[in-house]
């Protein structure tokens, strides 16, 4: 593992230095792909339908042992996944806090199911080496991940990788084309549908609105069984299919189709990750970060020529179509 870390780190930074590109992209990160604000604490005991357990809010968001609502839904978690390591410098939070025990995660982080072991380890190495950053400096969990990766031992990385890559990807997001969408607010890195007196609708514009199916279960209780819905502009799926499957951009240009490297079903090939059924917010962030030199892993140089000419409309369409696919 140590030899792998040294070799890949040298290659990653060397390759990244030589790839300055002119991109057809927005000057600012897409605001709908980033969101913030925190959760509140409460002494109330909460329950979820189907769970035998109850937890207070502080237990639900415990960084070193978050609530386990449905232990029967996933394998036995290794220590780093279940509790992290509070003695580390910096401390390492439990992987299950943000990515959930089942690995499905939320829009502000990542779904880490269905990945290959090689790819999973590679990403932690990239975080450790500073090759994965963010285009929006308010997105603090990117720096958190980098700190966790630096503090984790090789054994902990191996344990986390073996655990999460043993969990197959299953549907988590529903994609709906719609001209008008519920108004949302940014909270905890997600877009939450406004409720009560604040509830209203608005034009979707050139955005993807990815929001929990059940706001309370996701935002307050962090339910690993409560998925997401992504509203996308009408026509997005057809445009996205043309780009992803055939390499045709919104402007009619030709690029390498995503399916060439990520597999005909977009479920990944070895070190190349699965894209089918992934969070559209996450996909757009990664493509945008690559375009702007914030993600510089070993494989990024292969992506740069493919995505350099993609504009905001292309990123949106591709993400919408990919999210609509069954993983």
PyMOL commands that set and color helices and strands:
alter all, ss='L'
color gray80, all
select helices_A, chain A and resi 2-17+31-33+57-60+71-73+79-82+95-99+117-128+140-151+154-164+196-198+215-220+236-246+258-262+280-291+300-307+312-324
alter helices_A, ss='H'
color red, helices_A
select strands_A, chain A and resi 46-47+54-55+173-177+180-182+184-187+190-193+201-203+208-212+228-232
alter strands_A, ss='S'
color yellow, strands_A
deselect
rebuild
show_as cartoon
